[in-house]
Amino acid sequence: MKFSEEKPKKKLHMVSLGCTKNLVDSEVMLGKLKDYELTDDESEADLIIVNTCGFIDSAKEESINTTLNLHNERKKDSVLVMAGCLSERYKDDLQKELTEIDIFTGVGDYDKIDRLVHEKRSSFSNEVFLASEENDRVITGSNYHAYVKLSEGCNQSCSFCAIPSFKGKLHSRTLESLVKEVTNLVKKGYKDFSFVSQDSSSYLRDLGHNDGLEQLIDAVEKIDGVKTARILYLYPSTTTLNLIDKIADSKVFVNYFDMPLQHISQNMLKIMKRGKGAEKLIELMNYMKSKPNSFVRTTFIAGHPGESKEDFEELCSFVEEFGFDRGNVFSYSDEEGTSAETRDDKIEQELIDERAEILGDIISQTTIKSLENDIGKSFEVYIDGESEEHEYLLSARKTIWAPQIDGEIYINDNEDNIPIIFGEIYEVEATQLAGDKLLAKIIRKV
């Protein structure tokens, strides 16, 4: 008697570069390719996908280097796919030059990836791909937290940013679609959500609603099983005091205020086309900070064309004085098709890097102060699992923090032997700061 052997599953190696918005798109592709078994070893993969980032020079370099390195390691007859923003932005040049790649696809075809792989063909759809509740994506990296994408594209015209040129204008998902997706994820055990997009505070403005995020907050609060939520990437000119109040009054949305400011001097805000005066910006920031248990995160660009010594000093003073909980600094780099690229008052690279380093050091100090503020206080955390640092330390993050970007807390004391379930909320007390990590002891399960 002959036994038919089951055909071994084909293997997939996925690399998602850049932002969390990219990660959501990668998860959509994983959902479409469920017939494949995931592998961390690129040399044994039948299919390799790199979801690229095309935001700034360093991200572009990383995308191309990663793809070429994977090509060098892959086995014969495997299929290598370059997807995402970089691929979309430079589709003609890349297809001409990178002959090592089998399939190219951009930002409009994530939900067709299974078909493209099967037919071994490239595709760049002109239509905008909006994630929906029907995309049965595979959430990665957590069994309780998920990112949810609000919209695609952006209506802003910042001097330094090329994203609207290849992602297009703002296209918001319907509120109904978001509610369905979150409801489905809750059924699968997810309880903590981060809502992301290029410009989250403009959500639904393209559909005629100026209070899209307020509507989202109301809707998500009604979904049974959502424990915590936060909104990433608020834009200055579309964030209102009313929205800040709405977040602060919510029992589900934590007081997480993430607004990339880019600069604070009036001169630079005008040059950068940021659409809000310095006075109004400072008013917004102070209002966020005034909310109880608020957490304020931002981003700055150092060395943008036109930035004088005085502009930079004003920025440094503001950052030091305000005391952001977290921040990122980017060194300015030219982006094709942007108004900043055409300016003739550019700054030497050496000075750009020097300014980025100075500003980065200030933000490191304000981060440490923010962490020191927590010593002796009790607060709620999600416990993720054993830390990579040591098997006797547990890795956790405050429920207000966003995963991966805001830090990690080490739990080193559980004297009452409270049973630990990973992915659940516990109250802890921070006891000390070791480097940039808080150490904490468990008080109780929430």
Secondary structure, 3 states (H helix, E strand, C coil): CCCCCCCCCCEEEEEECCCHHHHHHHHHHHHHCCCCEECCCHHHCCEEEEEECCCCHHHHHHHHHHHHHHHHHCCCCCEEEEEEHHHHHCHHHHHHHCCCCCEEECCCCHHHHHHHHHHCCCECCCCCCCCCCCCCCCCCCCCCEEEEECEECCCCCCCCCCHHHHHCCCEECCHHHHHHHHHHHHHCCCCEEEEECCCHHHCCHHHCCCCHHHHHHHHHHCCCCCCEEEECCCCHHHCCHHHHHHHHHCCCECCEEECCCECCCHHHHHHCCCCCCHHHHHHHHHHHHHCCCCEEEEEEEECCCCCCHHHHHHHHHHHHHHCCCEEEEEECCCCCCCCHHHCCCCCCHHHHHHHHHHHHHHHHHHHHHHHHCCCCCEEEEEEEEECCCCCCCEEEEECCCCCCCCCCEEEEECCCCCCCCCCCEEEEEEEEEECCEEEEEEEEEC
